[in-house]
């Protein structure tokens, strides 16, 4: 089972994001605070879970968390400030909406832009180590997947209901054949040979 706490004493918020490597759509971040000594044997990194497992765990997280928040930064902002800064902004927006002020932030990954004066710890593969980060990964992933599935009903040739905007062969073939949508990230290399897409 994943760990309940990093510090053992402080109010901790786990943070993670989804969609950094996508060609389309927003980057989404979530923040989760659990009660002290929280336990959940099924909760894990969202990438290790099936869609059905993520959906079930999402409901459990929303019920068990002291507080939680999800925020997104759109593709236009990603193009303006770059994906790394957009990921930090999404995390900061999620923290802004928490009803409880955390004393320590647990960040999945190796980089973070400090938030106010709150201490933070960057933990590589933290979503497979700490319950709060794993929960944030589940909320960010399920929120973003739902958004891309809704967008796919309008832009149905790109397969977003399956690839969620990631650079699969199907997605890139669709870009090649149909061009870009208003939700594609123009600062990303959409095709290996970067064909002219903006005619």
Phi, psi and omega in degrees: 000147180290162184282145179280331188209151173267315186267328184088344184227330187275158172284114187250137172246125173273140180228141175206165180230165176223140173098016180295323185267011184280156175271343184217157176088176183278169164263138185238136177235152176226153176230137183223133171244124177258162173297158176303141177061028177298143180230140173200110186285341183267342185288132182205174173313130185301331180290342180267001185246151174283165178302318180296318178296319179298318181295319179294317180292326177304313180297321179294318180298313181298328180280321188271335186293144171297316172198161182206162178203149176230137180220155180227152173237125190286167182298328179293319177291324176302316179296328182283320190242356182084159190292325180295312179295325178294323177296316177298318180298317179298319178296318179296320178296321177297318179295323179303328186267357178293139180278343178240135180278118179285158177257344179211136179252130176254114187254130173285124179118191186244003180217148178200147174266119185311142181250114181051229180249015184281134178294150177219156175233125174269126186233112179295130184057035180296335179291349174254009182238322186239137184298320183293323178289318177301318179296319177297322179295322179293314181294319179295316181295312183293321178298313182292319179300317179299319179297314181292326176295321177294316179296329182293339178290334176268317181252072194276359182270353187264352178070027183296336178292344178249314185265352177057023179093359178287160186279065174283166177299318179300314181298316182291325175296321179294321176297317180300320185273331188238355181081192185261156175257172175294351182259359176282150180271110186288340180277354180266154177281099187289324179231149180306321180263005179044064177298162178290114187248000192247021180296000000 
